[in-house]
C-alpha cells in the first residue's frame, strides 16, 4: 500500500515538471517578441551592437543572471524610457528573452 502511494506521488511530480520547466510559464512568447521588436531592439542596437541588439543578452559579463533580475531589468527599461507597457507585457518580453537567450528554469 505504501509503495503504491510513493509511485503515485512520483508520477504526479513528473507530470508537474513541464509547467515548471520555464521561469515564465504564463508568458505569451509571440506577444513578447513583438514588444521586444517594437520597444527594445533599436535602443539595444545603438548601445550594445548586434544586428538585433542581442549582444547584450549573450555577452560574457551580463548582469542578468536570474529570472527576477531579468524581470527587474525589463521594468527598469520600461520606467526609464516611459514605455507604455503593462506588467503582463513585461512578462511576455521576459518569456521571449528567456526562451531565446537566457534559458532560466
VMD Tcl script that builds the backbone (N, CA, C; Angstrom):
set m [mol new atoms 315]
animate dup $m
set s [atomselect $m all]
$s set {name element resname resid chain x y z} {
  {N N UNK 1 A 0.820 -1.193 0.000}
  {CA C UNK 1 A 0.000 0.000 0.000}
  {C C UNK 1 A 0.868 1.263 0.000}
  {N N UNK 2 A 1.843 1.315 0.883}
  {CA C UNK 2 A 2.743 2.461 0.982}
  {C C UNK 2 A 3.520 2.648 -0.321}
  {N N UNK 3 A 3.940 1.546 -0.907}
  {CA C UNK 3 A 4.687 1.567 -2.168}
  {C C UNK 3 A 3.866 2.213 -3.294}
  {N N UNK 4 A 2.579 1.901 -3.348}
  {CA C UNK 4 A 1.695 2.465 -4.367}
  {C C UNK 4 A 1.546 3.974 -4.208}
  {N N UNK 5 A 1.523 4.436 -2.983}
  {CA C UNK 5 A 1.444 5.885 -2.734}
  {C C UNK 5 A 2.697 6.588 -3.233}
  {N N UNK 6 A 3.838 5.987 -2.973}
  {CA C UNK 6 A 5.093 6.581 -3.443}
  {C C UNK 6 A 5.132 6.654 -4.963}
  {N N UNK 7 A 4.671 5.629 -5.614}
  {CA C UNK 7 A 4.629 5.633 -7.083}
  {C C UNK 7 A 3.685 6.720 -7.577}
  {N N UNK 8 A 2.522 6.840 -6.960}
  {CA C UNK 8 A 1.543 7.861 -7.358}
  {C C UNK 8 A 2.114 9.258 -7.159}
  {N N UNK 9 A 2.795 9.480 -6.056}
  {CA C UNK 9 A 3.411 10.786 -5.804}
  {C C UNK 9 A 4.496 11.067 -6.835}
  {N N UNK 10 A 5.287 10.065 -7.147}
  {CA C UNK 10 A 6.336 10.228 -8.153}
  {C C UNK 10 A 5.770 10.556 -9.522}
  {N N UNK 11 A 4.707 9.891 -9.915}
  {CA C UNK 11 A 4.064 10.158 -11.204}
  {C C UNK 11 A 3.508 11.582 -11.234}
  {N N UNK 12 A 2.856 11.985 -10.164}
  {CA C UNK 12 A 2.320 13.354 -10.099}
  {C C UNK 12 A 3.441 14.383 -10.172}
  {N N UNK 13 A 4.548 14.122 -9.527}
  {CA C UNK 13 A 5.683 15.044 -9.580}
  {C C UNK 13 A 6.216 15.151 -11.005}
  {N N UNK 14 A 6.323 14.040 -11.690}
  {CA C UNK 14 A 6.799 14.064 -13.075}
  {C C UNK 14 A 5.830 14.789 -13.996}
  {N N UNK 15 A 4.555 14.636 -13.766}
  {CA C UNK 15 A 3.560 15.315 -14.592}
  {C C UNK 15 A 3.592 16.820 -14.394}
  {N N UNK 16 A 4.045 17.266 -13.247}
  {CA C UNK 16 A 4.087 18.700 -12.986}
  {C C UNK 16 A 5.354 19.354 -13.526}
  {N N UNK 17 A 6.323 18.591 -13.971}
  {CA C UNK 17 A 7.577 19.157 -14.459}
  {C C UNK 17 A 7.428 20.085 -15.668}
  {N N UNK 18 A 6.665 19.761 -16.690}
  {CA C UNK 18 A 6.574 20.684 -17.820}
  {C C UNK 18 A 6.109 22.077 -17.433}
  {N N UNK 19 A 5.237 22.198 -16.469}
  {CA C UNK 19 A 4.763 23.512 -16.045}
  {C C UNK 19 A 5.874 24.295 -15.359}
  {N N UNK 20 A 6.809 23.597 -14.735}
  {CA C UNK 20 A 7.885 24.274 -14.025}
  {C C UNK 20 A 9.156 24.360 -14.861}
  {N N UNK 21 A 9.089 23.999 -16.124}
  {CA C UNK 21 A 10.279 23.928 -16.958}
  {C C UNK 21 A 10.775 25.290 -17.422}
  {N N UNK 22 A 10.003 26.327 -17.227}
  {CA C UNK 22 A 10.437 27.650 -17.633}
  {C C UNK 22 A 10.155 28.643 -16.518}
  {N N UNK 23 A 10.948 29.674 -16.457}
  {CA C UNK 23 A 10.795 30.683 -15.417}
  {C C UNK 23 A 9.565 31.559 -15.633}
  {N N UNK 24 A 9.043 31.603 -16.853}
  {CA C UNK 24 A 7.902 32.455 -17.182}
  {C C UNK 24 A 6.831 31.618 -17.902}
  {N N UNK 25 A 6.214 30.675 -17.183}
  {CA C UNK 25 A 5.305 29.726 -17.839}
  {C C UNK 25 A 4.057 30.363 -18.435}
  {N N UNK 26 A 3.635 31.513 -17.935}
  {CA C UNK 26 A 2.419 32.148 -18.442}
  {C C UNK 26 A 2.689 33.178 -19.541}
  {N N UNK 27 A 3.934 33.322 -19.925}
  {CA C UNK 27 A 4.299 34.330 -20.935}
  {C C UNK 27 A 3.783 33.945 -22.316}
  {N N UNK 28 A 3.330 34.941 -23.040}
  {CA C UNK 28 A 2.947 34.791 -24.445}
  {C C UNK 28 A 4.188 35.162 -25.259}
  {N N UNK 29 A 4.897 34.154 -25.731}
  {CA C UNK 29 A 6.183 34.351 -26.404}
  {C C UNK 29 A 6.034 35.175 -27.678}
  {N N UNK 30 A 4.981 34.948 -28.429}
  {CA C UNK 30 A 4.752 35.691 -29.681}
  {C C UNK 30 A 4.533 37.169 -29.379}
  {N N UNK 31 A 3.703 37.468 -28.388}
  {CA C UNK 31 A 3.474 38.863 -27.996}
  {C C UNK 31 A 4.766 39.472 -27.462}
  {N N UNK 32 A 5.528 38.698 -26.696}
  {CA C UNK 32 A 6.804 39.184 -26.169}
  {C C UNK 32 A 7.782 39.537 -27.270}
  {N N UNK 33 A 7.823 38.725 -28.312}
  {CA C UNK 33 A 8.712 39.019 -29.445}
  {C C UNK 33 A 8.292 40.306 -30.146}
  {N N UNK 34 A 7.003 40.503 -30.317}
  {CA C UNK 34 A 6.516 41.730 -30.962}
  {C C UNK 34 A 6.858 42.963 -30.137}
  {N N UNK 35 A 6.657 42.882 -28.830}
  {CA C UNK 35 A 7.009 44.015 -27.964}
  {C C UNK 35 A 8.516 44.252 -27.968}
  {N N UNK 36 A 9.288 43.177 -27.961}
  {CA C UNK 36 A 10.745 43.306 -27.999}
  {C C UNK 36 A 11.178 44.025 -29.269}
  {N N UNK 37 A 10.596 43.643 -30.391}
  {CA C UNK 37 A 10.932 44.301 -31.658}
  {C C UNK 37 A 10.546 45.778 -31.631}
  {N N UNK 38 A 9.387 46.061 -31.078}
  {CA C UNK 38 A 8.875 47.432 -31.082}
  {C C UNK 38 A 9.605 48.336 -30.092}
  {N N UNK 39 A 9.915 47.833 -28.901}
  {CA C UNK 39 A 10.417 48.695 -27.838}
  {C C UNK 39 A 11.899 48.538 -27.493}
  {N N UNK 40 A 12.509 47.434 -27.834}
  {CA C UNK 40 A 13.843 47.135 -27.297}
  {C C UNK 40 A 14.975 47.174 -28.327}
  {N N UNK 41 A 14.731 46.661 -29.502}
  {CA C UNK 41 A 15.811 46.430 -30.458}
  {C C UNK 41 A 16.566 47.699 -30.839}
  {N N UNK 42 A 15.885 48.762 -31.193}
  {CA C UNK 42 A 16.567 49.977 -31.663}
  {C C UNK 42 A 17.542 50.505 -30.611}
  {N N UNK 43 A 17.103 50.563 -29.374}
  {CA C UNK 43 A 17.968 51.048 -28.302}
  {C C UNK 43 A 19.148 50.104 -28.080}
  {N N UNK 44 A 18.886 48.820 -28.065}
  {CA C UNK 44 A 19.953 47.847 -27.823}
  {C C UNK 44 A 20.961 47.815 -28.961}
  {N N UNK 45 A 20.510 47.953 -30.189}
  {CA C UNK 45 A 21.450 48.005 -31.323}
  {C C UNK 45 A 22.372 49.196 -31.187}
  {N N UNK 46 A 21.802 50.322 -30.835}
  {CA C UNK 46 A 22.583 51.555 -30.701}
  {C C UNK 46 A 23.591 51.460 -29.558}
  {N N UNK 47 A 23.171 50.925 -28.433}
  {CA C UNK 47 A 24.029 50.902 -27.250}
  {C C UNK 47 A 24.963 49.699 -27.172}
  {N N UNK 48 A 24.506 48.540 -27.664}
  {CA C UNK 48 A 25.249 47.310 -27.406}
  {C C UNK 48 A 25.673 46.534 -28.643}
  {N N UNK 49 A 25.193 46.925 -29.809}
  {CA C UNK 49 A 25.583 46.255 -31.041}
  {C C UNK 49 A 24.792 45.003 -31.329}
  {N N UNK 50 A 25.162 44.365 -32.409}
  {CA C UNK 50 A 24.449 43.181 -32.869}
  {C C UNK 50 A 23.360 43.582 -33.838}
  {N N UNK 51 A 23.050 42.716 -34.761}
  {CA C UNK 51 A 22.059 43.060 -35.788}
  {C C UNK 51 A 20.666 43.253 -35.219}
  {N N UNK 52 A 20.380 42.644 -34.084}
  {CA C UNK 52 A 19.064 42.794 -33.475}
  {C C UNK 52 A 19.170 43.228 -32.016}
  {N N UNK 53 A 20.304 43.786 -31.651}
  {CA C UNK 53 A 20.517 44.233 -30.279}
  {C C UNK 53 A 20.777 43.117 -29.300}
  {N N UNK 54 A 20.984 41.915 -29.794}
  {CA C UNK 54 A 21.105 40.751 -28.915}
  {C C UNK 54 A 22.462 40.624 -28.233}
  {N N UNK 55 A 23.440 41.418 -28.625}
  {CA C UNK 55 A 24.758 41.297 -27.993}
  {C C UNK 55 A 24.695 41.478 -26.477}
  {N N UNK 56 A 23.782 42.288 -26.006}
  {CA C UNK 56 A 23.656 42.494 -24.555}
  {C C UNK 56 A 23.227 41.216 -23.837}
  {N N UNK 57 A 22.457 40.394 -24.501}
  {CA C UNK 57 A 21.948 39.181 -23.861}
  {C C UNK 57 A 22.982 38.065 -23.828}
  {N N UNK 58 A 23.909 38.070 -24.763}
  {CA C UNK 58 A 24.847 36.951 -24.879}
  {C C UNK 58 A 26.266 37.295 -24.430}
  {N N UNK 59 A 26.473 38.518 -23.938}
  {CA C UNK 59 A 27.825 38.893 -23.508}
  {C C UNK 59 A 28.237 38.099 -22.269}
  {N N UNK 60 A 29.511 37.890 -22.119}
  {CA C UNK 60 A 30.052 37.074 -21.032}
  {C C UNK 60 A 29.776 37.710 -19.666}
  {N N UNK 61 A 29.889 39.010 -19.579}
  {CA C UNK 61 A 29.738 39.705 -18.296}
  {C C UNK 61 A 28.332 40.265 -18.072}
  {N N UNK 62 A 27.325 39.577 -18.608}
  {CA C UNK 62 A 25.966 40.100 -18.466}
  {C C UNK 62 A 25.562 40.185 -16.996}
  {N N UNK 63 A 24.742 41.197 -16.706}
  {CA C UNK 63 A 24.306 41.457 -15.337}
  {C C UNK 63 A 23.064 40.656 -14.955}
  {N N UNK 64 A 22.321 40.218 -15.929}
  {CA C UNK 64 A 21.095 39.471 -15.679}
  {C C UNK 64 A 21.440 37.994 -15.555}
  {N N UNK 65 A 21.320 37.482 -14.326}
  {CA C UNK 65 A 21.701 36.094 -14.065}
  {C C UNK 65 A 20.617 35.285 -13.374}
  {N N UNK 66 A 19.396 35.811 -13.367}
  {CA C UNK 66 A 18.282 35.092 -12.743}
  {C C UNK 66 A 16.975 35.597 -13.342}
  {N N UNK 67 A 15.907 34.823 -13.211}
  {CA C UNK 67 A 14.611 35.289 -13.716}
  {C C UNK 67 A 14.177 36.615 -13.084}
  {N N UNK 68 A 14.397 36.754 -11.773}
  {CA C UNK 68 A 13.978 38.003 -11.119}
  {C C UNK 68 A 14.806 39.187 -11.615}
  {N N UNK 69 A 16.095 38.979 -11.870}
  {CA C UNK 69 A 16.930 40.059 -12.404}
  {C C UNK 69 A 16.472 40.446 -13.809}
  {N N UNK 70 A 16.042 39.470 -14.598}
  {CA C UNK 70 A 15.525 39.766 -15.940}
  {C C UNK 70 A 14.252 40.598 -15.839}
  {N N UNK 71 A 13.347 40.207 -14.976}
  {CA C UNK 71 A 12.105 40.967 -14.787}
  {C C UNK 71 A 12.399 42.382 -14.307}
  {N N UNK 72 A 13.320 42.521 -13.370}
  {CA C UNK 72 A 13.678 43.840 -12.850}
  {C C UNK 72 A 14.301 44.714 -13.923}
  {N N UNK 73 A 15.137 44.128 -14.776}
  {CA C UNK 73 A 15.780 44.904 -15.836}
  {C C UNK 73 A 14.747 45.402 -16.836}
  {N N UNK 74 A 13.807 44.563 -17.188}
  {CA C UNK 74 A 12.763 44.968 -18.137}
  {C C UNK 74 A 11.918 46.086 -17.530}
  {N N UNK 75 A 11.572 45.956 -16.262}
  {CA C UNK 75 A 10.800 47.006 -15.589}
  {C C UNK 75 A 11.602 48.302 -15.524}
  {N N UNK 76 A 12.877 48.201 -15.285}
  {CA C UNK 76 A 13.744 49.378 -15.251}
  {C C UNK 76 A 13.762 50.088 -16.604}
  {N N UNK 77 A 13.897 49.322 -17.677}
  {CA C UNK 77 A 13.884 49.916 -19.016}
  {C C UNK 77 A 12.528 50.563 -19.298}
  {N N UNK 78 A 11.463 49.877 -18.922}
  {CA C UNK 78 A 10.117 50.410 -19.131}
  {C C UNK 78 A 9.963 51.756 -18.425}
  {N N UNK 79 A 10.453 51.847 -17.197}
  {CA C UNK 79 A 10.340 53.071 -16.408}
  {C C UNK 79 A 11.229 54.181 -16.974}
  {N N UNK 80 A 12.500 53.872 -17.235}
  {CA C UNK 80 A 13.438 54.889 -17.725}
  {C C UNK 80 A 13.021 55.472 -19.069}
  {N N UNK 81 A 12.453 54.637 -19.916}
  {CA C UNK 81 A 12.107 55.073 -21.268}
  {C C UNK 81 A 10.637 55.487 -21.396}
  {N N UNK 82 A 9.912 55.477 -20.269}
  {CA C UNK 82 A 8.486 55.817 -20.268}
  {C C UNK 82 A 7.709 55.023 -21.312}
  {N N UNK 83 A 7.967 53.728 -21.366}
  {CA C UNK 83 A 7.265 52.862 -22.307}
  {C C UNK 83 A 5.869 52.570 -21.787}
  {N N UNK 84 A 4.971 52.414 -22.676}
  {CA C UNK 84 A 3.575 52.151 -22.324}
  {C C UNK 84 A 3.335 50.644 -22.279}
  {N N UNK 85 A 3.956 49.990 -21.289}
  {CA C UNK 85 A 3.842 48.533 -21.153}
  {C C UNK 85 A 3.160 48.176 -19.842}
  {N N UNK 86 A 2.296 47.194 -19.897}
  {CA C UNK 86 A 1.662 46.648 -18.706}
  {C C UNK 86 A 2.565 45.555 -18.135}
  {N N UNK 87 A 2.363 45.184 -16.866}
  {CA C UNK 87 A 3.174 44.096 -16.287}
  {C C UNK 87 A 3.128 42.810 -17.106}
  {N N UNK 88 A 1.966 42.475 -17.675}
  {CA C UNK 88 A 1.899 41.253 -18.486}
  {C C UNK 88 A 2.710 41.403 -19.774}
  {N N UNK 89 A 2.828 42.625 -20.307}
  {CA C UNK 89 A 3.681 42.846 -21.475}
  {C C UNK 89 A 5.142 42.607 -21.119}
  {N N UNK 90 A 5.536 43.095 -19.951}
  {CA C UNK 90 A 6.909 42.882 -19.484}
  {C C UNK 90 A 7.181 41.388 -19.279}
  {N N UNK 91 A 6.204 40.678 -18.714}
  {CA C UNK 91 A 6.366 39.241 -18.518}
  {C C UNK 91 A 6.505 38.525 -19.866}
  {N N UNK 92 A 5.745 38.966 -20.857}
  {CA C UNK 92 A 5.841 38.362 -22.187}
  {C C UNK 92 A 7.212 38.598 -22.799}
  {N N UNK 93 A 7.749 39.794 -22.629}
  {CA C UNK 93 A 9.107 40.081 -23.127}
  {C C UNK 93 A 10.109 39.194 -22.397}
  {N N UNK 94 A 9.962 39.089 -21.087}
  {CA C UNK 94 A 10.864 38.233 -20.301}
  {C C UNK 94 A 10.783 36.787 -20.779}
  {N N UNK 95 A 9.593 36.312 -21.042}
  {CA C UNK 95 A 9.433 34.943 -21.544}
  {C C UNK 95 A 10.107 34.739 -22.881}
  {N N UNK 96 A 9.946 35.718 -23.769}
  {CA C UNK 96 A 10.599 35.655 -25.082}
  {C C UNK 96 A 12.121 35.637 -24.924}
  {N N UNK 97 A 12.647 36.574 -24.132}
  {CA C UNK 97 A 14.102 36.643 -23.949}
  {C C UNK 97 A 14.634 35.386 -23.267}
  {N N UNK 98 A 13.880 34.876 -22.319}
  {CA C UNK 98 A 14.313 33.665 -21.627}
  {C C UNK 98 A 14.362 32.479 -22.582}
  {N N UNK 99 A 13.364 32.366 -23.410}
  {CA C UNK 99 A 13.320 31.241 -24.354}
  {C C UNK 99 A 14.489 31.289 -25.334}
  {N N UNK 100 A 14.832 32.470 -25.807}
  {CA C UNK 100 A 15.829 32.586 -26.865}
  {C C UNK 100 A 17.254 32.862 -26.391}
  {N N UNK 101 A 17.423 33.410 -25.184}
  {CA C UNK 101 A 18.762 33.777 -24.747}
  {C C UNK 101 A 19.152 33.252 -23.370}
  {N N UNK 102 A 18.321 33.453 -22.385}
  {CA C UNK 102 A 18.741 33.186 -21.008}
  {C C UNK 102 A 18.581 31.742 -20.568}
  {N N UNK 103 A 17.483 31.113 -20.922}
  {CA C UNK 103 A 17.231 29.697 -20.612}
  {C C UNK 103 A 17.143 29.421 -19.115}
  {N N UNK 104 A 16.590 30.364 -18.343}
  {CA C UNK 104 A 16.369 30.121 -16.916}
  {C C UNK 104 A 15.259 29.099 -16.742}
  {N N UNK 105 A 15.370 28.283 -15.717}
  {CA C UNK 105 A 14.349 27.276 -15.385}
  {C C UNK 105 A 13.482 27.765 -14.263}
}
mol reanalyze $m
mol bondsrecalc $m
mol representation Tube
mol addrep $m
